[in-house]
Structures are given as structure tokens and as C-alpha cells.
Amino acid sequence: MTSLRAEEQWVKACIEGALPGVEVKQHDDNSGSSMHDLDLIRLGERFGAVEVTAAADGESIALWKLMYRPGQRWIEPDLAGGWAVALLPSARAKRLRSELPILLAELERRDVRQVPRYRHSTDRFSAWLGELGVVHAHQAGTDYPGSIYINIELPLERSGGWVADTGDALPEWLSGWLLEPHEADNLRKLERSGARERHLFVILPGFTTAPFAAAELLMRSEAPLPTVPPTLPPAVTHVWVMSTWSAAHGFRWSPGDGWSRFSKFVDVAEDA
């Protein structure tokens, strides 16, 4: 039998903490196809199935993992440094590592300290920046000579917005997101489980496809609960949502209790 994945261990701790007397056990052991992830057990009997999924921006996550090295700064000895560079998620890490320092060094030589977001010039530097996937860049003072700081440009609806008085943006987004093609396989697994309760557990990573209005509710500890239920497809009876940010709680919805908070057991996430 295979071990639980790190996120499944985290989900197990969250569900068992929120539902006293319930044991979460592995179901998908790779012995067959289209198996849901976890079973919910009470008094020795299975009553529920759980499928774990994520609203993840895979392209941005992949680029970030390639460009960001924990505990290490990107330092280029031939640069004055202090460069903040925003990239498209489609940028290629290998080419950036190779060519961006050369381009920035040339900009420094020409005393160019800022590359604006909207460029209409056809000069070779603008074209080169575009080929590298650089959206904009600027240079500021730094205590770390040669430093380059990378950010990934997100669509406006995911990078900021108003902080609402209710949590209704979460079920509004979730209701549509569950019907998108990427969730079809997860819904089929829950439907085939035959379980009375079918729980979908949704994780929002740092780079998420959820809009800011929904994601920010899972980033702050005092965020209001939604006042309206989600519109769930028939395959799902219960839904759990949490972020990988440091907020202590996630939100869950059940037909009997409506919306409530649950502890995220952050220590389990860090150890997993």
C-alpha cells in the first residue's frame, strides 16, 4: 500500500479535528483506477468518501519552483543589482537564468533603471524582454549587490481587489469552478464511491486560480463566513476549502450545518 501524500495527511488531520469520532483512512492505494482518495469511518463503518483537489495555477507554480531557491538570493556579480522583475507565467526558467543577467547588465550600462509595463518601442531590448516573458522591471537601491528579485504577474482579478463584508464570494466562485472540465474526474470518483456523504476538499495554494475576492477570505483569520450555500453538483454533498497561507482556519459546508470554520492544523502541514 502506498503512503498518504503530504496534502492528504494534512486533510486527514483537518477532518479528524473537525469531526470528533470520525477516522480518515486511505482508500486510493493505486490498486485500481478512478479511486477516490480517502474514506470516512465512524464506529467501524464507512459513511463517506473524500476527494482532495487544488485550485492551482500550475504554470505559475512550476515557474516559481524553478526560479526561486529557498534560502538563496539570485546574485549576479556583474550587476549593480536591486532589480525587481515581473514575469509572465509562461516565461522559460532556463532561458531567464541564462539571458536575463546579460540584458540587465546592458540596461545598467545604458543607465536605464526602469522598464515600463506597457512598451510600444520596437528596439531590440523591448523585443528581448518580451521574448523572455518580462512584463516590467525596475531597479532600486539594495544592500545586496547583484541581486535580482523575481515576481510572477497575475491577472488583475487574482492580484487584488475589495475586501468584502461577507464571505459570499467563496461559494459564488466555487459553484462555477466545480463545473469546469478539470474537476470532472474528481466528481466521477466521488459519484462512483457509492458513499452516503461525498466530500470534496479544495486546497488553494499561493498561486491559485481563484479570484482575489474568494482567496483573500482564506488568507485572514477573521474573515466572515459566507451567508449563502454553494451550488454543488450531485456528486458532491459536502465541501471543504482552505488555503496554504498562514490563516488558522478553513471553511466547510454541510447540508445540515451550513458554513463553519475548521482548524487547519498548520503544524501537520509543515511536517508533511
Buried (B, 14 or more C-beta within 10 A) or exposed (E): EEEBBEBBBBBBBBBBBBBEEBBBEBBBEEEEEEBBBBBBBEEEEBEBBBBBBBBBBEBBBEBBEBBEEEEEEBEBEEBBBBBBBBBBBEBBBEEBEEBBBEBBBEBBEEEBBEBEEEBEEEEEBBEBBEEBBBBBBBBEEBEEEBBBBBBBBBEEEBEEBEEBEEBBBBBBBBBEBBEEEBBEEBBBBBBBBEBEBBBBBBBBBBBBBBBBBBBBBBBBEEBBBBEBBBEBBEBBBBBBBBBBBEBEBBBBBBEEEEBEBBEBBBEBBEEB
